[in-house]
Amino acid sequence: MGYLTTHVLDTAHGTPAAKVSVTLYRLNDGQKTTIMNTVTNDDGRCEQPILSDSDFKKGVYELEFAIGDYYRSKNIPLEEPLFLDDVIIRFGISDESSHYHVPVLVSPYGYSTYRGS
């Protein structure tokens, strides 16, 4: 069985991004269904896979990261509305036996992602 993991790194400060709210959605026929919601730990990771076992299926998904709330909680003076508030990454799972890892590197003004290992 495959599984999905993520982690968030704050590239502006060179640290893991702790306490970032992460929501996973499954898309089906243009409709989004919430699969789960969690928060990153002190290492910027979720405590367990965010999708696994019988829930890990081929399809299109979105991960939504509440990056604006993370930066607001750090009391960084940023002009509202924030340039980046929620970072949404849409991706596909095509192999139900693989590990999919979706890391996110963030700053108040940019982000990047890739399929990690």
Protein Blocks (a to p, Z undefined) as FASTA:
>chain_A
ZZdddddddfknopacehiacdddddeehiacdfbdcdddfkopafbdfbecjllccddd
dddddfklmmmmnopacddddfblcdcdddddfbfkbccdddddddfkbccddddZZ
